[in-house]
């Protein structure tokens, strides 16, 4: 299977042809959802949020949204509700009522076996799948995924690995990161907002494959296989003569790309 993607945008396949959807111009994100974690918002968050059809705050993420982008129409506040303040919840629900919008608050404090991000994704994906108008898996930007605790960051990427067949999760911080699945994937970057510094990090298994478009490409040899305790392709770069990178992989990797804005 071949998948074609813009690095921060939504693509759907129609009769074998891949097209950028939602009527956005080249390089602008077209997102089904934007999920805000309990971390300071990364740069240019407003642009991403405004391109999303659904905006979800994970618990204390609502506090950060109120502080930094209070005019954002928020659709859902969800989590175990140990961080979102009562003032913040009242702020968004009252504002929604005044504007004819709906902000749903979902308190799942009884569920202590999943993270707030898992709760948010489970809620969103169940509604997305049940909507018969949706024929492709959704593209979701997750804001603030690499700030704060290392164990939280690793869990976030693990969620991306577990859900790679159900959704395209783009983790946004000072960099972009997403899980590239096995098979062939073609990724086109937007050089106006994305840099050329990149990394390929193996996950649960050794990765062999090929890449095209990088200064240091992978080849399917033992010397160039990616694995923990062996080679990890950090500080790689996309070549200056192309904006397209092609991956052909036997196992998933975490792809990390520089953000300029």
KEBA-555918 format. One record per residue: x, y, z of N, C-alpha, C in turn; residue number from 1. Coordinates in pm, whole numbers, plus 50000, padded with zeros to 5 digits. Atoms other than C-alpha are relative to their C-alpha. Layout:
{{X Y Z} {X Y Z} {X Y Z} NUM}
...
***
This chain:
{{50084 49881 50000} {50000 50000 50000} {50088 50124 50000} 1}
{{49927 49875 50006} {50125 50348 49912} {49913 50112 50056} 2}
{{50070 49888 49939} {50026 50651 50118} {50073 50128 49964} 3}
{{49941 49871 50032} {50084 51011 50007} {49946 50105 50096} 4}
{{50036 49905 49895} {50085 51290 50266} {50067 50135 49977} 5}
{{49931 49874 49975} {50151 51657 50310} {50044 49996 50145} 6}
{{49946 50016 49867} {50363 51699 50620} {49908 50055 50107} 7}
{{50100 49954 49903} {50097 51907 50797} {49875 50039 49923} 8}
{{50123 49978 50074} {49777 51868 50601} {49929 49869 49978} 9}
{{50081 50120 50017} {49502 51624 50525} {49988 49964 49852} 10}
{{50015 50048 50137} {49498 51414 50211} {49905 49881 49998} 11}
{{50087 50117 50017} {49236 51172 50089} {50023 49944 49861} 12}
{{49984 50067 50129} {49251 50918 49808} {49864 49983 49934} 13}
{{50123 50015 50078} {48981 50927 49540} {50035 49933 49868} 14}
{{49972 50077 50123} {48992 50662 49266} {50150 49990 49975} 15}
{{49856 50018 50013} {49360 50610 49338} {50079 50129 49989} 16}
{{49930 49872 50012} {49441 50980 49310} {49991 50075 50132} 17}
{{49994 49934 49870} {49551 51174 49617} {49988 50151 49981} 18}
{{50024 49856 50014} {49425 51531 49661} {49997 50066 50136} 19}
{{50010 49922 49877} {49453 51801 49925} {49856 50045 50017} 20}
{{50141 49975 49978} {49112 51851 50084} {49977 50128 50078} 21}
{{50047 49888 49919} {48915 52121 50265} {50024 50136 49936} 22}
{{49988 49873 50070} {48992 52388 50007} {50110 50089 50047} 23}
{{49890 49917 49951} {49312 52505 50173} {50105 50015 49892} 24}
{{49891 49981 50095} {49600 52648 49977} {50117 49912 50040} 25}
{{49888 50091 49977} {49922 52452 49948} {50076 50038 50126} 26}
{{49923 49977 49879} {50103 52414 50277} {49918 50031 50122} 27}
{{50084 49973 49884} {49812 52512 50500} {49939 49870 50051} 28}
{{50056 50124 49947} {49683 52247 50737} {49852 49987 49977} 29}
{{50142 50030 50011} {49348 52085 50682} {49976 49885 50095} 30}
{{50003 50095 49890} {49271 51905 51007} {49857 49963 50037} 31}
{{50129 50042 49948} {48977 51700 51123} {49984 50044 50144} 32}
{{50009 49962 49859} {49061 51777 51484} {50134 50052 50049} 33}
{{49881 49949 49931} {49306 51959 51707} {49979 49971 50148} 34}
{{50009 50036 49859} {49370 51824 52057} {50109 50074 50077} 35}
{{49908 49916 49923} {49530 52050 52317} {50032 49931 50132} 36}
{{49958 50066 49878} {49731 51885 52593} {50027 50102 50110} 37}
{{49978 49914 49884} {49803 52023 52939} {50143 50050 50003} 38}
{{49866 49943 50015} {50114 52211 52827} {49986 50136 49934} 39}
{{50003 49875 50076} {50195 52561 52699} {49987 49973 49851} 40}
{{50024 50021 50142} {50082 52596 52340} {50126 50030 49920} 41}
{{49885 49972 50086} {50355 52571 52075} {49973 50118 49907} 42}
{{50012 49887 50091} {50420 52853 51828} {49903 49969 49887} 43}
{{50094 50009 50113} {50157 52916 51559} {49883 49908 50028} 44}
{{50114 50087 49967} {49894 52713 51746} {49870 50056 49946} 45}
{{50126 49939 50044} {49624 52962 51649} {49968 49961 49856} 46}
{{50024 50037 50140} {49670 52883 51279} {49950 49857 49989} 47}
{{50041 50140 50006} {49637 52510 51341} {49859 49982 50056} 48}
{{50131 50014 49937} {49337 52543 51572} {49890 50051 49907} 49}
{{50103 49941 50087} {49150 52763 51326} {49976 49917 49875} 50}
{{50020 50086 50116} {49197 52503 51051} {49932 49868 50037} 51}
{{50056 50126 49955} {49048 52222 51262} {49848 50005 50006} 52}
{{50146 50009 49993} {48687 52111 51235} {49952 49985 50144} 53}
{{50036 50025 49860} {48682 52002 51601} {50120 50034 50087} 54}
{{49894 49962 49907} {48884 52146 51892} {49968 49938 50136} 55}
{{50018 50073 49874} {48929 51934 52205} {50112 50037 50095} 56}
{{49901 49976 49896} {49106 52026 52528} {50004 49882 50094} 57}
{{49982 50105 49900} {49247 51750 52744} {50016 50064 50136} 58}
{{49996 49955 49862} {49161 51857 53098} {50070 50137 50012} 59}
{{49931 49874 49978} {49418 52125 53193} {50043 50072 49874} 60}
{{49974 49930 50126} {49478 52201 52827} {49905 50118 49983} 61}
{{50095 49889 50007} {49168 52420 52861} {50052 50122 50072} 62}
{{49941 49887 49929} {49355 52636 53114} {50099 50075 49912} 63}
{{49901 49937 50089} {49636 52698 52866} {49931 50070 49884} 64}
{{50073 49938 50111} {49388 52769 52586} {49936 50131 50045} 65}
{{50063 49878 49948} {49201 53022 52802} {50104 50110 50020} 66}
{{49895 49902 49974} {49528 53193 52893} {50058 50057 49872} 67}
{{49924 49958 50118} {49681 53207 52547} {49911 50033 49881} 68}
{{50090 49976 50114} {49390 53193 52297} {49856 49994 50048} 69}
{{50131 50010 49935} {49072 53273 52492} {49882 50010 49904} 70}
{{50112 49986 50094} {48863 53347 52181} {49975 49875 49917} 71}
{{50017 50125 50075} {48894 52990 52053} {49867 49934 50032} 72}
{{50122 50080 49975} {48558 52810 52009} {50040 49857 50034} 73}
{{49959 50132 49952} {48616 52496 52214} {49880 49905 49996} 74}
{{50110 50094 50015} {48405 52189 52136} {49987 49904 50117} 75}
{{50003 50102 49895} {48503 51945 52411} {50111 50027 50101} 76}
{{49901 50010 49893} {48680 51947 52747} {49984 49861 50059} 77}
{{50012 50139 49959} {48759 51589 52848} {50121 49958 50080} 78}
{{49890 50054 49921} {48970 51403 53102} {49953 49956 50136} 79}
{{50041 50035 49865} {48978 51300 53464} {49971 50123 50084} 80}
{{50043 49871 49945} {48922 51669 53542} {50068 50031 50134} 81}
{{49924 49964 49881} {49195 51705 53802} {50085 50125 49978} 82}
{{49917 49884 50031} {49352 52006 53629} {49920 50120 49951} 83}
{{50081 49889 50050} {49091 52217 53447} {49928 50067 50117} 84}
{{50064 49930 49889} {48970 52486 53689} {49852 50021 49972} 85}
{{50142 49974 50016} {48604 52552 53751} {49978 50129 49924} 86}
{{50012 49873 50072} {48656 52909 53628} {50021 49980 49850} 87}
{{49973 50025 50142} {48800 52780 53300} {49883 49927 49935} 88}
{{50115 50074 50055} {48517 52532 53245} {49881 50093 49982} 89}
{{50111 49905 50010} {48258 52802 53318} {50024 50103 49890} 90}
{{49966 49902 50103} {48442 53043 53088} {49963 49947 49861} 91}
{{50024 50053 50135} {48421 52815 52783} {49854 49959 49980} 92}
{{50140 50039 50018} {48072 52678 52845} {49909 50122 49991} 93}
{{50080 49877 50006} {47929 53028 52908} {50021 50072 49868} 94}
{{49970 49934 50128} {48104 53171 52605} {49932 49926 49885} 95}
{{50065 50079 50104} {47972 52885 52392} {49850 50028 49997} 96}
{{50144 49973 49994} {47617 52947 52511} {49966 50137 49944} 97}
{{50024 49865 50051} {47646 53317 52428} {50008 50008 49850} 98}
{{49977 49993 50144} {47757 53248 52073} {49922 49895 49923} 99}
{{50074 50106 50067} {47525 52957 51999} {50083 49878 49969} 100}
{{49910 50114 50017} {47816 52714 52009} {49972 49900 50112} 101}
{{50015 50100 49895} {47827 52396 52217} {50137 49955 50047} 102}
{{49878 50052 49940} {48111 52309 52453} {49960 49892 50099} 103}
{{50037 50115 49918} {48069 51962 52602} {50112 49970 50099} 104}
{{49903 50037 49895} {48240 51877 52931} {49977 49853 50035} 105}
{{50011 50144 49974} {48312 51505 52978} {50096 49964 50113} 106}
{{49922 50033 49880} {48430 51405 53327} {50015 49848 50008} 107}
{{49972 50143 49996} {48597 51063 53322} {50096 49968 50114} 108}
{{49909 50018 49888} {48760 51073 53664} {50004 49855 50048} 109}
{{50002 50140 49957} {48657 50711 53726} {50096 49913 49919} 110}
{{49906 50074 50086} {48890 50599 53445} {50142 50047 50029} 111}
{{49862 49968 49969} {49243 50602 53584} {50098 49906 49929} 112}
{{49916 50094 50074} {49375 50340 53342} {50039 50050 49862} 113}
{{49961 49942 50129} {49411 50569 53040} {50035 50147 50022} 114}
{{49962 49860 49992} {49567 50909 52981} {49888 50088 49946} 115}
{{50101 49909 50053} {49364 51218 52902} {50002 50003 49848} 116}
{{49994 50006 50146} {49490 51200 52544} {49927 49876 49948} 117}
{{50072 50120 50042} {49363 50843 52514} {49850 50019 50014} 118}
{{50142 49973 49982} {49028 50952 52653} {49946 50088 49887} 119}
{{50043 49908 50105} {49008 51238 52402} {49992 49929 49865} 120}
{{49999 50069 50129} {49101 51017 52107} {49890 49895 49991} 121}
{{50108 50099 50000} {48860 50741 52206} {49865 50067 49975} 122}
{{50125 49927 50019} {48577 50994 52230} {49987 50050 49856} 123}
{{50007 49943 50134} {48664 51164 51901} {49985 49891 49894} 124}
{{50003 50102 50104} {48727 50848 51699} {49869 49923 49999} 125}
{{50129 50069 49999} {48405 50680 51814} {49894 50081 49927} 126}
{{50094 49915 50072} {48208 50978 51685} {50035 50011 49852} 127}
{{49956 49989 50139} {48415 51005 51367} {49960 49875 49922} 128}
{{50032 50126 50069} {48368 50638 51280} {49850 49984 49980} 129}
{{50145 50013 50010} {47995 50656 51346} {49937 50097 49901} 130}
{{50050 49906 50100} {47959 50946 51104} {50020 49938 49862} 131}
{{49991 50072 50127} {47880 50775 50773} {50058 50086 49888} 132}
{{49943 49913 50104} {48007 51079 50579} {50152 49986 49992} 133}
{{49855 50011 49995} {48366 50996 50676} {50045 49869 49938} 134}
{{49956 50119 50073} {48535 50757 50435} {50149 49973 50017} 135}
{{49857 50019 49979} {48900 50802 50533} {50032 50021 50147} 136}
{{49964 49980 49861} {49085 50798 50860} {50034 50147 50023} 137}
{{49984 49857 49974} {49105 51140 51029} {50145 50042 50020} 138}
{{49872 49938 49972} {49404 51372 51053} {49983 50090 50122} 139}
{{50016 49933 49872} {49451 51505 51406} {50134 50059 50042} 140}
{{49882 49935 49945} {49705 51760 51532} {49990 49998 50152} 141}
{{49995 50005 49855} {49808 51715 51895} {50103 50102 50046} 142}
{{49915 49886 49965} {49950 52033 52048} {50059 49983 50140} 143}
{{49933 50002 49871} {50207 52034 52327} {50048 49863 50043} 144}
{{49973 50140 49966} {50307 51669 52307} {50139 49978 50055} 145}
{{49860 50026 49963} {50680 51709 52375} {50048 50094 50109} 146}
{{49961 49914 49889} {50675 51952 52667} {49980 49926 50132} 147}
{{50021 50059 49869} {50713 51854 53031} {50067 49865 50016} 148}
{{49942 50127 49958} {50769 51496 53146} {50034 49908 49883} 149}
{{49956 50090 50106} {50964 51251 52933} {49909 49878 49990} 150}
{{50087 50118 50007} {50739 50959 53032} {49869 50033 49932} 151}
{{50121 49959 50070} {50434 51154 52914} {50025 50009 49849} 152}
{{49967 49987 50141} {50607 51232 52585} {50009 49863 49933} 153}
{{49987 50134 50058} {50697 50866 52526} {49864 49931 49990} 154}
{{50134 50058 50007} {50342 50759 52609} {49921 50059 49884} 155}
{{50071 49938 50113} {50206 51011 52356} {50041 49936 49869} 156}
{{49955 50063 50124} {50422 50864 52081} {49956 49854 49993} 157}
{{50049 50137 49999} {50322 50514 52188} {49853 49994 49957} 158}
{{50139 49992 50045} {49958 50616 52140} {49995 50015 49849} 159}
{{49993 49986 50145} {50050 50727 51789} {50029 49867 49932} 160}
{{49969 50132 50055} {50196 50382 51726} {49880 49909 50007} 161}
{{50114 50090 49981} {49893 50201 51865} {49883 50034 49908} 162}
{{50115 49956 50078} {49647 50407 51662} {50034 50029 49854} 163}
{{49959 49959 50135} {49839 50437 51334} {49905 49948 49892} 164}
{{50094 50050 50098} {49578 50226 51156} {49864 50068 50004} 165}
{{50131 49937 49983} {49285 50436 51283} {50001 50150 49972} 166}
{{49994 49854 50018} {49407 50796 51254} {50143 50040 49967} 167}
{{49869 49939 50020} {49693 51010 51135} {50018 50105 50110} 168}
{{49975 49910 49887} {49826 51178 51451} {50130 50076 49974} 169}
{{49883 49914 50021} {50062 51473 51400} {50027 50071 50132} 170}
{{49964 49942 49872} {50238 51571 51722} {50077 50129 49976} 171}
{{49947 49867 50029} {50318 51942 51726} {50060 50060 50126} 172}
{{49932 49924 49895} {50574 52110 51950} {50094 50095 49928} 173}
{{49903 49925 50078} {50892 52289 51842} {50035 49927 49871} 174}
{{49984 50084 50118} {50908 52005 51590} {49867 49933 49969} 175}
{{50112 50086 50035} {50657 51787 51409} {50045 49856 50012} 176}
{{49967 50142 49993} {50645 51414 51474} {49875 49920 49966} 177}
{{50110 50092 50026} {50429 51131 51347} {50055 49862 49971} 178}
{{49962 50138 50028} {50437 50756 51308} {49979 49973 49852} 179}
{{50009 50042 50141} {50513 50643 50952} {49980 49849 49999} 180}
{{50032 50143 49993} {50353 50301 50899} {50085 49917 49904} 181}
{{49933 50087 50098} {50502 49999 50721} {49940 50021 49861} 182}
{{50044 49978 50138} {50476 50009 50344} {50071 50120 49942} 183}
{{49941 49885 50067} {50549 50299 50115} {49918 50125 50029} 184}
{{50063 49871 49969} {50471 50655 50224} {50079 50110 49934} 185}
{{49936 49884 50061} {50544 50971 50028} {49954 50125 50075} 186}
{{50029 49883 49920} {50564 51293 50230} {50053 50124 49929} 187}
{{49957 49874 50060} {50575 51645 50084} {50002 50108 50107} 188}
{{49990 49895 49900} {50701 51925 50307} {49967 50135 49938} 189}
{{50017 49862 50042} {50622 52295 50289} {50120 50079 50051} 190}
{{49876 49937 49954} {50963 52470 50301} {49982 50139 50058} 191}
{{50024 49868 49941} {50801 52801 50400} {49984 49992 50151} 192}
{{50026 50012 49857} {50709 52669 50743} {50070 49880 50063} 193}
{{49933 50119 49948} {50906 52344 50777} {50144 49996 49951} 194}
{{49859 50006 50034} {51281 52300 50785} {50038 49865 49942} 195}
{{49950 50123 50063} {51499 52022 50649} {50069 49907 50098} 196}
{{49946 50088 49899} {51641 51883 50970} {49896 49896 50040} 197}
{{50098 50106 49976} {51478 51547 51045} {50067 49883 50070} 198}
{{49950 50121 49935} {51512 51215 51224} {49906 49884 49973} 199}
{{50077 50123 50015} {51396 50855 51182} {50034 49910 50119} 200}
{{49976 50070 49874} {51354 50668 51511} {49919 49871 50001} 201}
{{50074 50127 49997} {51264 50297 51536} {49913 49992 50124} 202}
{{50091 50016 49888} {50983 50188 51766} {50015 49861 50061} 203}
{{50009 50128 49930} {50891 49839 51874} {50084 49891 49937} 204}
{{49927 50105 50069} {51101 49650 51623} {50111 50062 49916} 205}
{{49896 49958 50094} {51411 49671 51408} {49935 50040 49868} 206}
{{50057 49950 50124} {51342 49867 51091} {50103 49991 49888} 207}
{{49921 49998 50123} {51484 49794 50749} {49913 50059 49890} 208}
{{50076 49940 50109} {51385 49985 50441} {50087 50092 49919} 209}
{{49930 49902 50083} {51474 50252 50191} {49929 50134 50014} 210}
{{50056 49866 50009} {51424 50626 50177} {50058 50069 49878} 211}
{{49953 49915 50108} {51453 50877 49897} {49975 50145 50041} 212}
{{50016 49858 49972} {51506 51251 49936} {50080 50050 50119} 213}
{{49919 49960 49885} {51736 51251 50239} {50148 50009 49963} 214}
{{49856 49995 50021} {52102 51342 50259} {50062 49865 50031} 215}
{{49954 50133 49962} {52163 51010 50437} {49881 49904 49994} 216}
{{50115 50087 50021} {51912 50762 50295} {50022 49863 50063} 217}
{{49995 50138 49954} {51826 50425 50443} {50014 49906 49882} 218}
{{49993 50110 50095} {51914 50109 50256} {49970 49872 50077} 219}
{{50041 50121 49929} {51784 49759 50338} {50115 49905 50030} 220}
{{49884 50081 49964} {52112 49631 50479} {50013 49993 50151} 221}
{{49981 50014 49856} {52217 49511 50822} {50072 50121 50058} 222}
{{49924 49885 49950} {52456 49805 50855} {49913 50124 50018} 223}
{{50085 49880 49995} {52177 50059 50801} {49861 49972 50058} 224}
{{50128 50022 49935} {51891 49895 50989} {49992 50086 50126} 225}
{{50022 49916 49884} {51739 50112 51262} {49954 49913 50117} 226}
{{50041 50074 49880} {51715 49969 51615} {50057 50068 50123} 227}
{{49948 49954 49872} {51753 50066 51978} {50123 49916 50036} 228}
{{49873 50066 49974} {52107 49983 52086} {50087 49993 49877} 229}
{{49925 49998 50125} {52219 50030 51727} {49986 50137 49935} 230}
{{50010 49876 50076} {52162 50293 51459} {49865 50066 50019} 231}
{{50118 49915 50005} {51909 50574 51506} {50038 50121 49916} 232}
{{49966 49895 50096} {51900 50829 51226} {49955 50136 50052} 233}
{{50025 49864 49954} {51911 51161 51411} {50085 50097 49919} 234}
{{49925 49894 50070} {52034 51491 51264} {50015 49971 49851} 235}
{{50003 50019 50144} {51947 51377 50913} {49943 50127 49937} 236}
{{50052 49881 50068} {51837 51630 50651} {49932 49960 49870} 237}
{{50062 50012 50132} {51604 51654 50351} {50087 50077 49901} 238}
{{49914 49936 50100} {51803 51734 50039} {49939 50131 49952} 239}
{{50046 49867 50042} {51780 52091 49911} {49939 50000 49861} 240}
{{50052 50003 50136} {51684 51980 49558} {49862 49932 49993} 241}
{{50132 50064 50000} {51353 51820 49667} {49924 50039 50124} 242}
{{50087 49982 49884} {51058 51874 49898} {49924 49872 50032} 243}
{{50072 50126 49987} {50950 51510 49882} {50092 49893 50058} 244}
{{49928 50113 49941} {51062 51219 50099} {49913 49876 49984} 245}
{{50072 50127 50016} {50964 50859 50023} {50061 49896 50093} 246}
{{49958 50106 49908} {50979 50582 50283} {49941 49867 49952} 247}
{{50049 50135 50019} {50951 50210 50214} {50057 49918 50115} 248}
{{49957 50053 49870} {50962 50032 50550} {49934 49866 50029} 249}
{{50061 50127 49957} {50906 49687 50699} {49933 50013 50137} 250}
{{50060 49974 49870} {50811 49830 51042} {49985 50151 50019} 251}
{{50022 49856 49984} {50687 50169 51167} {50119 50072 50062} 252}
{{49899 49914 49939} {50917 50456 51258} {49932 50127 50050} 253}
{{50040 49865 49962} {50877 50789 51435} {50080 50097 49915} 254}
{{49940 49898 50089} {50946 51067 51182} {49992 50134 50071} 255}
{{49992 49870 49931} {51058 51399 51333} {50051 50104 49901} 256}
{{49967 49898 50099} {51072 51718 51126} {50006 50138 50066} 257}
{{49981 49864 49949} {51191 52071 51199} {49883 50090 49962} 258}
{{50098 49894 50027} {50933 52352 51230} {50073 50134 49996} 259}
{{49942 49866 50007} {51026 52703 51122} {49911 50102 50069} 260}
{{50093 49909 49934} {50711 52871 51259} {49901 49919 50082} 261}
***
